[in-house]
Amino acid sequence: MSQRDNLIIKHLPLVKKIVGRMDIKGSEFDQDDLISMGIMGLMDAIDKYDHSKNVPFEAYANLRIKGAIIDELRKSGRVSRDRISKLNEYYSAKEELERKLLRSPDEMEICNELGIDKKELSKLHETVHFLSQISLESTLFSKEGSNIPIMEVIKDEETLSPEEQYIKKEIKDILVKSISKLDEREQIILNLYYVEELSMKEISYILDISIPRISQIHGKILIKLREIMGPMLEAK
């Protein structure tokens, strides 16, 4: 067996872990299909990994695996440009209503502004949830989203300039403060997903809520975090 094959076998649990956490539903692909896509990404990572960059292979492979999966899902229309466009329309409509109403609009007001129903709004929340599995940073900080940015290389934190280190610390502090403003259930869901690294299925079991509902709630939480963090970031 070649060294490449040994590496694939060694890191196969990483592929399965990533697929398990992505909790893709409403797709023509089953879990085995997604694992196959992830293995292609793993093979790509093995072939292109550069030891000189001092980046842990697992971290680099994680991005390549997700990248391979999302590429295939985008081809299938799972994360189409149309969905991204509608999500941007949602953000724009929400900001416009906030200016008009001088408060945060409720879901029905947003639906009326966009001419959509609650079901379509739930799909937008699921889109936010799905995007966060690819790039949480992009989901929280980016307002562009004409496509899904996937980092090609992780920057070695040891090479960050003093200015970059300061900015990173500031953003982390803002994120911590923002999370503290969420209600208890929202904080529990974030902790279970990002700290305990449980899948949506496991969180669904713990909280006795359906998996689709957990996905929607997670998307809503991330939108809420964006809203809380916005003024703090602008004040910096």
C-alpha positions, 0 to 999 in steps of 0.5 A: 500500500502506498504512502498516499493510500495510508494517508487517505485511510488515516484521515478517513475519520476526518472526512466522516466527521465533516460530512456528519456535521454538515447535516445536508438534507433535501439533496439527492446525495446520501451520506456515502456520496458526500463521503466520496466527495470528501475523499476527493478533497482529501486526496487533493489536499494530500497532493497539494499540501506544502510542508513549508507553510507550517500549516497543520495538515489536518487544518488544510485538509479540512478546508479542501474536504469541505471545498470538494463537497461544496463544489459538488453541492453547488453544481447540484443547485444546493447552494445556488447563486439564486439562494445567495442572491435571495439571502442578500435581498433579505439582509438589504430588506431588513436593514431598510426596514430598520431605518424606516421603523427605527427598530428591528423588524419582526419576521412577518414584516420582513416577509411582507417587504420581500413578498415571501411567506414563512416557509421561504423565510425558513429556507433562507435561515437554512441557507445561513446555517448551511453557509456557516458550515463552509465559512463561519467567518464569511457568514458573520462578517461578509455582506457580499456572498456572490459566491462562497469563499473557501480559504485556499491556505490557512495563514500561520498565526505565528506570522501575524503582524502586531496589527493583525493580532490586535484586530483578531483579538478585537473581533474575538472580544466582540464575538464573545460580548455578542454571544453573551447578549443571546438568550440561554437557548441560543447560547446552548445551541452555539456551545453544543455545535461549536464547542462540543462539536455535536452534529445537528442530529445530536443537538436535535435529540438533546433539545427534543427539536427536529433537525430542520428546526435546529438548522433554522434556529441556528441560521436565525442565531447567526443572523442575530449575531451579525446584527449585534456585532455590526454596530460594535464593529463599526464603532471600532 
